[in-house]
């Protein structure tokens, strides 16, 4: 799915999926590198201003684990997400599981990188176990659990623990 | 425990049975009996979940009719959906940062090549 630079499209092609597509102005090998190398990831995957990624662990092979921790130094809010790599096919395709803790359904995420004319289309497909789980995740802002700019989420997750 | 309205809403949504009840009510009003059918749960157990949903303002229940049908109240859910907006904001902000980061890396690469 081709996308204009600078815009992200969100779609729900089936009952249990959420798809997010974005095109960036860089060749696929570089995009793969910034996506999978822990020296690069904390430079950009930090969401809204104010958040940093102090922990970025990536063991990039099938069965390897990954773990990200975000922190908002101002509020003390912290979020952790982790999972396992299922498929690692540089620089095309990456399949991982993603878990935000026992209260949330684990998703299987497929990351696809397609190069065209020096640009790379990034497609992320999150698979939920059921439609209810997906809808609840969307409704609660946990489609990828990334509702971090609201400190309430961090508080809420603490409450659930 | 949850005190503000949004926390109450989230606490109510944190349970899979209650989310399934809400999903069912999105299709239209239903009685306790109808709601308890898909779950292997007793009427009183379902009623307990309904009370949590009612307290969170997510459902209302008919007062008049004897069977007291349950209705979805979309108000708090709408608030949650607005609250969910940061998910997009997270990715939009991250992707904007990625665009810049890729630009920087590629500029550095070109300089090295010269």
Interface residues (C-beta under 8 A of the other chain):
Chain A: X5 X6 X8 X10 X20 X22 X24 X25 X26 X30 X31 X34 X40 X43 X44 X45 X46 X47 X48 X49 X103 X131 X132 X133 X135 X136 X138 X139 X140 X141 X142 X143 X144 X146 X147 X148 X149 X150 X152 X153 X155 X156 X159 X160
Chain B: X2 X6 X7 X10 X11 X13 X14 X16 X19 X20 X23 X77 X80 X81 X83 X84 X85 X86 X87 X88 X89 X90 X91 X92 X93 X94 X95 X96 X97 X98 X99 X100 X101 X102 X103 X105 X106
